Amino acid sequence: IVLTNGGGTFSNEVNRFTWLQNDLASSDLPTIVFTHRPIIDYPGHEAASEDTVLQAALEADGDVIAAFNGHLHSNVQATINGIGYYTIVHMYWGGGDNPNYTKLHIYPDGSIFLEGFKHQQTYGLPPTA
């Protein structure tokens, strides 16, 4: 699921919030959410009130395994109530040949290995062969 959460009113916009709740309820498959801003509080970033409502909806669903965001241009990871929250540092920064990227590996058991390149940190452990 990809969401835009930049204006501070996501949960107050009934159509978008209802869509999210219906979409989450429509599947029992492991779900990953991508947003621009972090959904949770991080050092130096306080989540907006809309994001705490969004976080509660993700947790209530029970199938969300991870949420990824940008915005902070830093490497941050936290696990709260079984959901991994990951801030991706940036895709391109500083000009020249400086692309950062991430490979996201998702395994049948629901585990995640985020393999970072350049300035992006790696999180998790790759599976053993």
C-alpha positions in Angstrom: 0.0 0.0 0.0 1.4 3.4 -0.9 0.0 6.4 1.0 0.7 10.2 0.8 0.8 11.6 4.3 2.1 15.1 3.9 -0.7 17.5 4.7 -1.6 16.6 8.3 -5.2 15.6 7.6 -5.0 12.0 6.3 -7.2 10.5 9.0 -9.7 13.4 8.8 -10.3 12.7 5.1 -13.0 10.1 5.4 -12.6 8.8 1.8 -8.9 8.1 2.1 -9.1 6.7 5.6 -12.1 4.5 4.8 -10.3 3.3 1.6 -7.2 2.3 3.8 -9.3 0.4 6.3 -11.2 -1.4 3.6 -8.0 -2.2 1.7 -6.3 -3.6 4.8 -9.4 -5.7 5.6 -9.7 -7.1 2.1 -6.6 -9.4 2.5 -5.0 -11.6 5.1 -1.7 -11.5 3.3 1.3 -9.8 4.9 1.2 -6.1 4.0 3.8 -3.5 3.6 3.0 0.2 3.7 5.0 3.0 2.0 4.6 6.7 3.1 6.5 9.9 2.6 6.7 11.0 6.2 7.3 8.7 9.2 4.2 7.4 10.9 5.9 7.1 14.3 8.0 9.4 16.5 11.7 9.3 15.8 14.5 11.4 17.4 14.1 14.9 15.9 10.7 14.1 14.3 7.4 14.1 16.1 4.6 12.2 14.2 1.6 14.3 13.3 -1.7 13.4 15.1 -3.0 12.0 11.8 0.0 9.6 11.8 -0.8 8.2 15.3 -4.3 7.3 13.9 -2.7 5.8 10.9 -0.3 3.8 13.1 -3.3 2.5 15.1 -5.1 1.4 12.0 -2.0 -0.5 10.8 -1.6 -2.2 14.1 -5.3 -3.1 14.4 -5.2 -4.8 11.0 -2.7 -7.5 12.2 -1.3 -8.2 8.8 1.0 -5.2 8.4 4.6 -6.4 8.7 6.5 -3.2 7.8 6.1 0.5 7.0 8.7 2.4 5.0 9.1 6.1 4.7 11.5 8.8 3.5 11.4 12.5 4.4 14.0 12.6 7.2 17.1 11.8 5.1 18.4 9.5 7.9 18.7 5.8 8.7 16.2 4.9 11.4 14.6 1.7 12.3 12.2 0.7 15.1 9.8 -2.2 15.8 6.6 -1.4 17.5 3.8 -3.9 18.2 5.2 -6.3 15.7 5.5 -3.8 12.8 9.0 -2.8 11.5 9.2 0.9 10.8 12.1 1.9 8.4 13.3 5.3 7.3 15.1 5.2 4.0 18.0 7.7 4.0 17.5 9.0 0.4 17.6 7.8 -3.2 19.9 10.5 -4.6 21.8 13.1 -2.7 24.7 15.5 -3.4 25.1 15.2 -7.1 27.6 13.2 -9.1 27.6 9.4 -9.0 26.0 9.0 -5.6 22.9 6.8 -5.9 21.7 5.2 -2.8 19.4 2.3 -3.0 17.9 -0.5 -1.1 17.0 -4.1 -1.9 14.1 -5.4 0.1 14.0 -9.1 0.6 10.8 -10.6 2.0 10.8 -14.3 3.0 8.0 -16.8 3.4 8.2 -16.7 7.1 7.5 -12.9 7.0 11.0 -11.9 7.9 12.5 -8.9 6.2 16.1 -8.2 5.1 16.7 -4.6 4.0 20.0 -4.6 2.1 21.3 -1.0 1.9 23.9 0.4 -0.5 26.0 3.6 -0.3 24.6 5.7 2.6 21.6 3.4 3.3 22.1 1.1 6.3 21.3 -2.6 6.2 18.7 -3.9 8.6 17.9 -7.5 9.4 19.7 -10.7 8.7 19.9 -12.5 5.3 18.6 -16.1 5.5 21.2 -18.8 5.9 21.4 -21.2 3.0 
